[in-house]
């Protein structure tokens, strides 16, 4: 099965891009803070929350991808 047609892999790819985007925003926040800008704790908290939610969604999608494989492996025992 092509990964282009697998919705789980497409979702994982999308979530990975989202995670990278949020990580970039966190890095930018840290850079601005290091440059002397006064940090906005609300912005930082929101970015951490986005990163956490995205990582949780990635884990859930990965588990969906794993489940059929685990089923096949258990049935072949």
PyMOL Python script that loads the backbone (N, CA, C, O; Angstrom):
from pymol import cmd

cmd.read_pdbstr("""\
ATOM      1  N   UNK A   1       0.850  -1.173   0.000  1.00  0.00           N
ATOM      2  CA  UNK A   1       0.000   0.000   0.000  1.00  0.00           C
ATOM      3  C   UNK A   1       0.897   1.238   0.000  1.00  0.00           C
ATOM      4  O   UNK A   1       1.835   1.338   0.791  1.00  0.00           O
ATOM      5  N   UNK A   2       0.605   2.148  -0.868  1.00  0.00           N
ATOM      6  CA  UNK A   2       1.374   3.377  -0.971  1.00  0.00           C
ATOM      7  C   UNK A   2       1.071   4.275   0.224  1.00  0.00           C
ATOM      8  O   UNK A   2      -0.070   4.361   0.679  1.00  0.00           O
ATOM      9  N   UNK A   3       2.109   4.941   0.724  1.00  0.00           N
ATOM     10  CA  UNK A   3       1.912   5.841   1.861  1.00  0.00           C
ATOM     11  C   UNK A   3       1.069   7.053   1.472  1.00  0.00           C
ATOM     12  O   UNK A   3       0.492   7.713   2.337  1.00  0.00           O
ATOM     13  N   UNK A   4       0.998   7.348   0.170  1.00  0.00           N
ATOM     14  CA  UNK A   4       0.182   8.480  -0.283  1.00  0.00           C
ATOM     15  C   UNK A   4      -1.303   8.210  -0.119  1.00  0.00           C
ATOM     16  O   UNK A   4      -2.103   9.142  -0.049  1.00  0.00           O
ATOM     17  N   UNK A   5      -1.671   6.941  -0.059  1.00  0.00           N
ATOM     18  CA  UNK A   5      -3.082   6.585   0.041  1.00  0.00           C
ATOM     19  C   UNK A   5      -3.475   6.144   1.455  1.00  0.00           C
ATOM     20  O   UNK A   5      -4.645   5.870   1.720  1.00  0.00           O
ATOM     21  N   UNK A   6      -2.513   6.080   2.341  1.00  0.00           N
ATOM     22  CA  UNK A   6      -2.790   5.652   3.704  1.00  0.00           C
ATOM     23  C   UNK A   6      -3.124   6.877   4.555  1.00  0.00           C
ATOM     24  O   UNK A   6      -2.248   7.702   4.815  1.00  0.00           O
ATOM     25  N   UNK A   7      -4.385   7.009   4.993  1.00  0.00           N
ATOM     26  CA  UNK A   7      -4.777   8.206   5.745  1.00  0.00           C
ATOM     27  C   UNK A   7      -4.033   8.357   7.074  1.00  0.00           C
ATOM     28  O   UNK A   7      -3.803   9.479   7.526  1.00  0.00           O
ATOM     29  N   UNK A   8      -3.658   7.253   7.698  1.00  0.00           N
ATOM     30  CA  UNK A   8      -2.938   7.344   8.968  1.00  0.00           C
ATOM     31  C   UNK A   8      -1.564   7.966   8.739  1.00  0.00           C
ATOM     32  O   UNK A   8      -1.134   8.837   9.495  1.00  0.00           O
ATOM     33  N   UNK A   9      -0.880   7.511   7.688  1.00  0.00           N
ATOM     34  CA  UNK A   9       0.435   8.079   7.389  1.00  0.00           C
ATOM     35  C   UNK A   9       0.324   9.536   6.958  1.00  0.00           C
ATOM     36  O   UNK A   9       1.183  10.351   7.293  1.00  0.00           O
ATOM     37  N   UNK A  10      -0.730   9.866   6.217  1.00  0.00           N
ATOM     38  CA  UNK A  10      -0.936  11.263   5.831  1.00  0.00           C
ATOM     39  C   UNK A  10      -1.152  12.135   7.069  1.00  0.00           C
ATOM     40  O   UNK A  10      -0.612  13.237   7.161  1.00  0.00           O
ATOM     41  N   UNK A  11      -1.939  11.639   8.010  1.00  0.00           N
ATOM     42  CA  UNK A  11      -2.173  12.387   9.253  1.00  0.00           C
ATOM     43  C   UNK A  11      -0.890  12.525  10.062  1.00  0.00           C
ATOM     44  O   UNK A  11      -0.618  13.587  10.623  1.00  0.00           O
ATOM     45  N   UNK A  12      -0.102  11.457  10.124  1.00  0.00           N
ATOM     46  CA  UNK A  12       1.177  11.530  10.839  1.00  0.00           C
ATOM     47  C   UNK A  12       2.093  12.567  10.203  1.00  0.00           C
ATOM     48  O   UNK A  12       2.741  13.341  10.908  1.00  0.00           O
ATOM     49  N   UNK A  13       2.150  12.586   8.893  1.00  0.00           N
ATOM     50  CA  UNK A  13       2.987  13.550   8.188  1.00  0.00           C
ATOM     51  C   UNK A  13       2.528  14.978   8.489  1.00  0.00           C
ATOM     52  O   UNK A  13       3.347  15.862   8.738  1.00  0.00           O
ATOM     53  N   UNK A  14       1.217  15.192   8.463  1.00  0.00           N
ATOM     54  CA  UNK A  14       0.661  16.512   8.765  1.00  0.00           C
ATOM     55  C   UNK A  14       0.978  16.914  10.211  1.00  0.00           C
ATOM     56  O   UNK A  14       1.395  18.043  10.472  1.00  0.00           O
ATOM     57  N   UNK A  15       0.780  15.995  11.128  1.00  0.00           N
ATOM     58  CA  UNK A  15       1.045  16.293  12.539  1.00  0.00           C
ATOM     59  C   UNK A  15       2.534  16.539  12.782  1.00  0.00           C
ATOM     60  O   UNK A  15       2.900  17.373  13.609  1.00  0.00           O
ATOM     61  N   UNK A  16       3.382  15.823  12.071  1.00  0.00           N
ATOM     62  CA  UNK A  16       4.823  16.035  12.210  1.00  0.00           C
ATOM     63  C   UNK A  16       5.200  17.444  11.739  1.00  0.00           C
ATOM     64  O   UNK A  16       6.025  18.112  12.361  1.00  0.00           O
ATOM     65  N   UNK A  17       4.592  17.885  10.643  1.00  0.00           N
ATOM     66  CA  UNK A  17       4.837  19.245  10.167  1.00  0.00           C
ATOM     67  C   UNK A  17       4.350  20.273  11.186  1.00  0.00           C
ATOM     68  O   UNK A  17       5.017  21.277  11.435  1.00  0.00           O
ATOM     69  N   UNK A  18       3.195  20.016  11.766  1.00  0.00           N
ATOM     70  CA  UNK A  18       2.638  20.915  12.791  1.00  0.00           C
ATOM     71  C   UNK A  18       3.556  20.962  14.013  1.00  0.00           C
ATOM     72  O   UNK A  18       3.804  22.031  14.570  1.00  0.00           O
ATOM     73  N   UNK A  19       4.061  19.790  14.426  1.00  0.00           N
ATOM     74  CA  UNK A  19       4.962  19.720  15.578  1.00  0.00           C
ATOM     75  C   UNK A  19       6.239  20.506  15.290  1.00  0.00           C
ATOM     76  O   UNK A  19       6.721  21.248  16.147  1.00  0.00           O
ATOM     77  N   UNK A  20       6.790  20.343  14.078  1.00  0.00           N
ATOM     78  CA  UNK A  20       7.992  21.087  13.698  1.00  0.00           C
ATOM     79  C   UNK A  20       7.735  22.588  13.694  1.00  0.00           C
ATOM     80  O   UNK A  20       8.596  23.374  14.088  1.00  0.00           O
ATOM     81  N   UNK A  21       6.545  22.983  13.246  1.00  0.00           N
ATOM     82  CA  UNK A  21       6.173  24.401  13.217  1.00  0.00           C
ATOM     83  C   UNK A  21       6.128  24.977  14.637  1.00  0.00           C
ATOM     84  O   UNK A  21       6.669  26.053  14.894  1.00  0.00           O
ATOM     85  N   UNK A  22       5.490  24.264  15.541  1.00  0.00           N
ATOM     86  CA  UNK A  22       5.380  24.730  16.929  1.00  0.00           C
ATOM     87  C   UNK A  22       6.760  24.748  17.588  1.00  0.00           C
ATOM     88  O   UNK A  22       7.070  25.665  18.349  1.00  0.00           O
ATOM     89  N   UNK A  23       7.581  23.751  17.304  1.00  0.00           N
ATOM     90  CA  UNK A  23       8.942  23.725  17.849  1.00  0.00           C
ATOM     91  C   UNK A  23       9.731  24.936  17.350  1.00  0.00           C
ATOM     92  O   UNK A  23      10.491  25.542  18.106  1.00  0.00           O
ATOM     93  N   UNK A  24       9.550  25.286  16.078  1.00  0.00           N
ATOM     94  CA  UNK A  24      10.193  26.485  15.534  1.00  0.00           C
ATOM     95  C   UNK A  24       9.729  27.742  16.240  1.00  0.00           C
ATOM     96  O   UNK A  24      10.525  28.643  16.503  1.00  0.00           O
ATOM     97  N   UNK A  25       8.430  27.806  16.551  1.00  0.00           N
ATOM     98  CA  UNK A  25       7.895  28.960  17.275  1.00  0.00           C
ATOM     99  C   UNK A  25       8.474  29.030  18.688  1.00  0.00           C
ATOM    100  O   UNK A  25       8.771  30.114  19.189  1.00  0.00           O
ATOM    101  N   UNK A  26       8.632  27.869  19.328  1.00  0.00           N
ATOM    102  CA  UNK A  26       9.248  27.844  20.661  1.00  0.00           C
ATOM    103  C   UNK A  26      10.710  28.287  20.590  1.00  0.00           C
ATOM    104  O   UNK A  26      11.185  29.016  21.460  1.00  0.00           O
ATOM    105  N   UNK A  27      11.416  27.844  19.553  1.00  0.00           N
ATOM    106  CA  UNK A  27      12.803  28.264  19.379  1.00  0.00           C
ATOM    107  C   UNK A  27      12.891  29.768  19.150  1.00  0.00           C
ATOM    108  O   UNK A  27      13.788  30.427  19.676  1.00  0.00           O
ATOM    109  N   UNK A  28      11.962  30.312  18.366  1.00  0.00           N
ATOM    110  CA  UNK A  28      11.914  31.750  18.124  1.00  0.00           C
ATOM    111  C   UNK A  28      11.631  32.493  19.424  1.00  0.00           C
ATOM    112  O   UNK A  28      12.235  33.530  19.697  1.00  0.00           O
ATOM    113  N   UNK A  29      10.716  31.964  20.217  1.00  0.00           N
ATOM    114  CA  UNK A  29      10.402  32.567  21.522  1.00  0.00           C
ATOM    115  C   UNK A  29      11.656  32.607  22.391  1.00  0.00           C
ATOM    116  O   UNK A  29      11.950  33.625  23.018  1.00  0.00           O
ATOM    117  N   UNK A  30      12.387  31.504  22.427  1.00  0.00           N
ATOM    118  CA  UNK A  30      13.614  31.438  23.235  1.00  0.00           C
ATOM    119  C   UNK A  30      14.671  32.410  22.715  1.00  0.00           C
ATOM    120  O   UNK A  30      15.375  33.048  23.498  1.00  0.00           O
ATOM    121  N   UNK A  31      14.780  32.519  21.383  1.00  0.00           N
ATOM    122  CA  UNK A  31      15.753  33.440  20.794  1.00  0.00           C
ATOM    123  C   UNK A  31      15.418  34.881  21.155  1.00  0.00           C
ATOM    124  O   UNK A  31      16.296  35.663  21.519  1.00  0.00           O
ATOM    125  N   UNK A  32      14.124  35.224  21.048  1.00  0.00           N
ATOM    126  CA  UNK A  32      13.701  36.584  21.398  1.00  0.00           C
ATOM    127  C   UNK A  32      13.965  36.874  22.870  1.00  0.00           C
ATOM    128  O   UNK A  32      14.369  37.981  23.228  1.00  0.00           O
ATOM    129  N   UNK A  33      13.737  35.887  23.716  1.00  0.00           N
ATOM    130  CA  UNK A  33      13.998  36.065  25.147  1.00  0.00           C
ATOM    131  C   UNK A  33      15.487  36.256  25.382  1.00  0.00           C
ATOM    132  O   UNK A  33      15.887  37.102  26.183  1.00  0.00           O
ATOM    133  N   UNK A  34      16.314  35.474  24.686  1.00  0.00           N
ATOM    134  CA  UNK A  34      17.771  35.609  24.831  1.00  0.00           C
ATOM    135  C   UNK A  34      18.258  36.961  24.320  1.00  0.00           C
ATOM    136  O   UNK A  34      19.273  37.477  24.788  1.00  0.00           O
ATOM    137  N   UNK A  35      17.536  37.533  23.359  1.00  0.00           N
ATOM    138  CA  UNK A  35      17.903  38.846  22.819  1.00  0.00           C
ATOM    139  C   UNK A  35      17.441  39.989  23.713  1.00  0.00           C
ATOM    140  O   UNK A  35      17.648  41.156  23.381  1.00  0.00           O
ATOM    141  N   UNK A  36      16.813  39.665  24.849  1.00  0.00           N
ATOM    142  CA  UNK A  36      16.441  40.685  25.815  1.00  0.00           C
ATOM    143  C   UNK A  36      14.973  41.063  25.818  1.00  0.00           C
ATOM    144  O   UNK A  36      14.551  41.913  26.602  1.00  0.00           O
ATOM    145  N   UNK A  37      14.198  40.447  24.956  1.00  0.00           N
ATOM    146  CA  UNK A  37      12.765  40.732  24.939  1.00  0.00           C
ATOM    147  C   UNK A  37      12.122  40.144  26.190  1.00  0.00           C
ATOM    148  O   UNK A  37      12.463  39.039  26.612  1.00  0.00           O
ATOM    149  N   UNK A  38      11.202  40.882  26.772  1.00  0.00           N
ATOM    150  CA  UNK A  38      10.506  40.381  27.965  1.00  0.00           C
ATOM    151  C   UNK A  38       9.507  39.320  27.509  1.00  0.00           C
ATOM    152  O   UNK A  38       8.641  39.589  26.677  1.00  0.00           O
ATOM    153  N   UNK A  39       9.635  38.103  28.066  1.00  0.00           N
ATOM    154  CA  UNK A  39       8.780  36.999  27.605  1.00  0.00           C
ATOM    155  C   UNK A  39       7.323  37.180  28.020  1.00  0.00           C
ATOM    156  O   UNK A  39       7.009  37.740  29.071  1.00  0.00           O
ATOM    157  N   UNK A  40       6.459  36.686  27.153  1.00  0.00           N
ATOM    158  CA  UNK A  40       5.029  36.677  27.437  1.00  0.00           C
ATOM    159  C   UNK A  40       4.686  35.259  27.907  1.00  0.00           C
ATOM    160  O   UNK A  40       4.655  34.335  27.094  1.00  0.00           O
ATOM    161  N   UNK A  41       4.429  35.077  29.197  1.00  0.00           N
ATOM    162  CA  UNK A  41       4.169  33.728  29.704  1.00  0.00           C
ATOM    163  C   UNK A  41       2.932  33.073  29.078  1.00  0.00           C
ATOM    164  O   UNK A  41       2.875  31.848  28.969  1.00  0.00           O
ATOM    165  N   UNK A  42       1.956  33.865  28.673  1.00  0.00           N
ATOM    166  CA  UNK A  42       0.750  33.309  28.056  1.00  0.00           C
ATOM    167  C   UNK A  42       1.104  32.705  26.697  1.00  0.00           C
ATOM    168  O   UNK A  42       0.620  31.627  26.353  1.00  0.00           O
ATOM    169  N   UNK A  43       1.947  33.393  25.925  1.00  0.00           N
ATOM    170  CA  UNK A  43       2.375  32.875  24.620  1.00  0.00           C
ATOM    171  C   UNK A  43       3.157  31.576  24.801  1.00  0.00           C
ATOM    172  O   UNK A  43       2.944  30.605  24.075  1.00  0.00           O
ATOM    173  N   UNK A  44       4.062  31.570  25.775  1.00  0.00           N
ATOM    174  CA  UNK A  44       4.876  30.381  26.032  1.00  0.00           C
ATOM    175  C   UNK A  44       4.006  29.194  26.436  1.00  0.00           C
ATOM    176  O   UNK A  44       4.199  28.080  25.948  1.00  0.00           O
ATOM    177  N   UNK A  45       3.057  29.436  27.321  1.00  0.00           N
ATOM    178  CA  UNK A  45       2.156  28.377  27.774  1.00  0.00           C
ATOM    179  C   UNK A  45       1.312  27.841  26.620  1.00  0.00           C
ATOM    180  O   UNK A  45       1.097  26.634  26.508  1.00  0.00           O
ATOM    181  N   UNK A  46       0.836  28.745  25.763  1.00  0.00           N
ATOM    182  CA  UNK A  46       0.036  28.327  24.612  1.00  0.00           C
ATOM    183  C   UNK A  46       0.862  27.469  23.658  1.00  0.00           C
ATOM    184  O   UNK A  46       0.365  26.472  23.135  1.00  0.00           O
ATOM    185  N   UNK A  47       2.117  27.848  23.426  1.00  0.00           N
ATOM    186  CA  UNK A  47       2.984  27.064  22.547  1.00  0.00           C
ATOM    187  C   UNK A  47       3.262  25.681  23.137  1.00  0.00           C
ATOM    188  O   UNK A  47       3.246  24.681  22.419  1.00  0.00           O
ATOM    189  N   UNK A  48       3.514  25.627  24.433  1.00  0.00           N
ATOM    190  CA  UNK A  48       3.741  24.326  25.074  1.00  0.00           C
ATOM    191  C   UNK A  48       2.498  23.440  24.983  1.00  0.00           C
ATOM    192  O   UNK A  48       2.595  22.232  24.767  1.00  0.00           O
ATOM    193  N   UNK A  49       1.337  24.057  25.150  1.00  0.00           N
ATOM    194  CA  UNK A  49       0.091  23.298  25.060  1.00  0.00           C
ATOM    195  C   UNK A  49      -0.111  22.764  23.636  1.00  0.00           C
ATOM    196  O   UNK A  49      -0.497  21.610  23.456  1.00  0.00           O
ATOM    197  N   UNK A  50       0.149  23.599  22.632  1.00  0.00           N
ATOM    198  CA  UNK A  50       0.026  23.150  21.241  1.00  0.00           C
ATOM    199  C   UNK A  50       0.980  21.992  20.964  1.00  0.00           C
ATOM    200  O   UNK A  50       0.619  21.016  20.306  1.00  0.00           O
ATOM    201  N   UNK A  51       2.202  22.117  21.475  1.00  0.00           N
ATOM    202  CA  UNK A  51       3.195  21.066  21.257  1.00  0.00           C
ATOM    203  C   UNK A  51       2.753  19.762  21.926  1.00  0.00           C
ATOM    204  O   UNK A  51       2.889  18.686  21.344  1.00  0.00           O
ATOM    205  N   UNK A  52       2.229  19.860  23.134  1.00  0.00           N
ATOM    206  CA  UNK A  52       1.776  18.681  23.867  1.00  0.00           C
ATOM    207  C   UNK A  52       0.592  18.008  23.177  1.00  0.00           C
ATOM    208  O   UNK A  52       0.562  16.785  23.044  1.00  0.00           O
ATOM    209  N   UNK A  53      -0.378  18.803  22.741  1.00  0.00           N
ATOM    210  CA  UNK A  53      -1.562  18.256  22.073  1.00  0.00           C
ATOM    211  C   UNK A  53      -1.162  17.597  20.758  1.00  0.00           C
ATOM    212  O   UNK A  53      -1.663  16.526  20.415  1.00  0.00           O
ATOM    213  N   UNK A  54      -0.261  18.241  20.024  1.00  0.00           N
ATOM    214  CA  UNK A  54       0.187  17.685  18.748  1.00  0.00           C
ATOM    215  C   UNK A  54       0.918  16.369  18.969  1.00  0.00           C
ATOM    216  O   UNK A  54       0.717  15.410  18.225  1.00  0.00           O
ATOM    217  N   UNK A  55       1.761  16.323  19.983  1.00  0.00           N
ATOM    218  CA  UNK A  55       2.489  15.080  20.270  1.00  0.00           C
ATOM    219  C   UNK A  55       1.525  13.975  20.689  1.00  0.00           C
ATOM    220  O   UNK A  55       1.707  12.823  20.296  1.00  0.00           O
ATOM    221  N   UNK A  56       0.515  14.299  21.471  1.00  0.00           N
ATOM    222  CA  UNK A  56      -0.490  13.300  21.864  1.00  0.00           C
ATOM    223  C   UNK A  56      -1.251  12.784  20.648  1.00  0.00           C
ATOM    224  O   UNK A  56      -1.524  11.588  20.544  1.00  0.00           O
ATOM    225  N   UNK A  57      -1.592  13.682  19.731  1.00  0.00           N
ATOM    226  CA  UNK A  57      -2.287  13.269  18.510  1.00  0.00           C
ATOM    227  C   UNK A  57      -1.390  12.377  17.658  1.00  0.00           C
ATOM    228  O   UNK A  57      -1.861  11.410  17.060  1.00  0.00           O
ATOM    229  N   UNK A  58      -0.099  12.700  17.602  1.00  0.00           N
ATOM    230  CA  UNK A  58       0.842  11.875  16.848  1.00  0.00           C
ATOM    231  C   UNK A  58       0.921  10.467  17.449  1.00  0.00           C
ATOM    232  O   UNK A  58       0.957   9.476  16.720  1.00  0.00           O
ATOM    233  N   UNK A  59       0.946  10.392  18.751  1.00  0.00           N
ATOM    234  CA  UNK A  59       0.998   9.098  19.422  1.00  0.00           C
ATOM    235  C   UNK A  59      -0.260   8.285  19.116  1.00  0.00           C
ATOM    236  O   UNK A  59      -0.181   7.087  18.847  1.00  0.00           O
ATOM    237  N   UNK A  60      -1.415   8.940  19.158  1.00  0.00           N
ATOM    238  CA  UNK A  60      -2.674   8.247  18.858  1.00  0.00           C
ATOM    239  C   UNK A  60      -2.687   7.747  17.418  1.00  0.00           C
ATOM    240  O   UNK A  60      -3.104   6.618  17.161  1.00  0.00           O
ATOM    241  N   UNK A  61      -2.236   8.575  16.475  1.00  0.00           N
ATOM    242  CA  UNK A  61      -2.191   8.161  15.073  1.00  0.00           C
ATOM    243  C   UNK A  61      -1.216   7.008  14.872  1.00  0.00           C
ATOM    244  O   UNK A  61      -1.499   6.076  14.119  1.00  0.00           O
ATOM    245  N   UNK A  62      -0.078   7.069  15.535  1.00  0.00           N
ATOM    246  CA  UNK A  62       0.901   5.993  15.426  1.00  0.00           C
ATOM    247  C   UNK A  62       0.328   4.691  15.966  1.00  0.00           C
ATOM    248  O   UNK A  62       0.548   3.626  15.390  1.00  0.00           O
ATOM    249  N   UNK A  63      -0.403   4.775  17.068  1.00  0.00           N
ATOM    250  CA  UNK A  63      -1.021   3.571  17.632  1.00  0.00           C
ATOM    251  C   UNK A  63      -2.056   2.978  16.682  1.00  0.00           C
ATOM    252  O   UNK A  63      -2.213   1.759  16.620  1.00  0.00           O
ATOM    253  N   UNK A  64      -2.760   3.831  15.942  1.00  0.00           N
ATOM    254  CA  UNK A  64      -3.700   3.331  14.935  1.00  0.00           C
ATOM    255  C   UNK A  64      -2.956   2.587  13.826  1.00  0.00           C
ATOM    256  O   UNK A  64      -3.445   1.586  13.304  1.00  0.00           O
ATOM    257  N   UNK A  65      -1.790   3.077  13.479  1.00  0.00           N
ATOM    258  CA  UNK A  65      -0.987   2.432  12.451  1.00  0.00           C
ATOM    259  C   UNK A  65      -0.440   1.098  12.956  1.00  0.00           C
ATOM    260  O   UNK A  65      -0.348   0.135  12.195  1.00  0.00           O
ATOM    261  N   UNK A  66      -0.083   1.043  14.223  1.00  0.00           N
ATOM    262  CA  UNK A  66       0.490  -0.163  14.822  1.00  0.00           C
ATOM    263  C   UNK A  66      -0.550  -1.254  15.040  1.00  0.00           C
ATOM    264  O   UNK A  66      -0.231  -2.438  14.926  1.00  0.00           O
ATOM    265  N   UNK A  67      -1.765  -0.884  15.347  1.00  0.00           N
ATOM    266  CA  UNK A  67      -2.776  -1.865  15.740  1.00  0.00           C
ATOM    267  C   UNK A  67      -2.976  -2.973  14.710  1.00  0.00           C
ATOM    268  O   UNK A  67      -2.979  -4.143  15.094  1.00  0.00           O
ATOM    269  N   UNK A  68      -3.142  -2.669  13.424  1.00  0.00           N
ATOM    270  CA  UNK A  68      -3.302  -3.767  12.463  1.00  0.00           C
ATOM    271  C   UNK A  68      -2.091  -4.700  12.423  1.00  0.00           C
ATOM    272  O   UNK A  68      -2.240  -5.911  12.258  1.00  0.00           O
ATOM    273  N   UNK A  69      -0.907  -4.137  12.575  1.00  0.00           N
ATOM    274  CA  UNK A  69       0.305  -4.961  12.568  1.00  0.00           C
ATOM    275  C   UNK A  69       0.323  -5.896  13.777  1.00  0.00           C
ATOM    276  O   UNK A  69       0.653  -7.075  13.652  1.00  0.00           O
ATOM    277  N   UNK A  70      -0.032  -5.366  14.942  1.00  0.00           N
ATOM    278  CA  UNK A  70      -0.078  -6.187  16.143  1.00  0.00           C
ATOM    279  C   UNK A  70      -1.128  -7.298  16.002  1.00  0.00           C
ATOM    280  O   UNK A  70      -0.902  -8.432  16.425  1.00  0.00           O
ATOM    281  N   UNK A  71      -2.274  -6.960  15.405  1.00  0.00           N
ATOM    282  CA  UNK A  71      -3.322  -7.962  15.197  1.00  0.00           C
ATOM    283  C   UNK A  71      -2.826  -9.087  14.308  1.00  0.00           C
ATOM    284  O   UNK A  71      -3.040 -10.261  14.610  1.00  0.00           O
ATOM    285  N   UNK A  72      -2.166  -8.736  13.215  1.00  0.00           N
ATOM    286  CA  UNK A  72      -1.637  -9.748  12.293  1.00  0.00           C
ATOM    287  C   UNK A  72      -0.593 -10.612  12.994  1.00  0.00           C
ATOM    288  O   UNK A  72      -0.595 -11.834  12.850  1.00  0.00           O
ATOM    289  N   UNK A  73       0.287  -9.982  13.746  1.00  0.00           N
ATOM    290  CA  UNK A  73       1.335 -10.748  14.437  1.00  0.00           C
ATOM    291  C   UNK A  73       0.741 -11.685  15.484  1.00  0.00           C
ATOM    292  O   UNK A  73       1.207 -12.813  15.643  1.00  0.00           O
ATOM    293  N   UNK A  74      -0.275 -11.227  16.192  1.00  0.00           N
ATOM    294  CA  UNK A  74      -0.910 -12.084  17.205  1.00  0.00           C
ATOM    295  C   UNK A  74      -1.684 -13.220  16.577  1.00  0.00           C
ATOM    296  O   UNK A  74      -1.731 -14.317  17.132  1.00  0.00           O
ATOM    297  N   UNK A  75      -2.291 -12.980  15.430  1.00  0.00           N
ATOM    298  CA  UNK A  75      -3.078 -14.030  14.774  1.00  0.00           C
ATOM    299  C   UNK A  75      -2.196 -15.090  14.117  1.00  0.00           C
ATOM    300  O   UNK A  75      -2.645 -16.215  13.899  1.00  0.00           O
ATOM    301  N   UNK A  76      -0.963 -14.751  13.802  1.00  0.00           N
ATOM    302  CA  UNK A  76      -0.075 -15.713  13.145  1.00  0.00           C
ATOM    303  C   UNK A  76       0.700 -16.569  14.144  1.00  0.00           C
ATOM    304  O   UNK A  76       1.423 -17.483  13.747  1.00  0.00           O
ATOM    305  N   UNK A  77       0.554 -16.283  15.419  1.00  0.00           N
ATOM    306  CA  UNK A  77       1.279 -17.059  16.436  1.00  0.00           C
ATOM    307  C   UNK A  77       0.711 -18.457  16.553  1.00  0.00           C
ATOM    308  O   UNK A  77       1.193 -19.255  17.358  1.00  0.00           O
TER     309      UNK A  77
END
""", "prot")
cmd.dss("prot")
cmd.show_as("cartoon", "prot")
cmd.util.cbc("prot")
cmd.orient("prot")
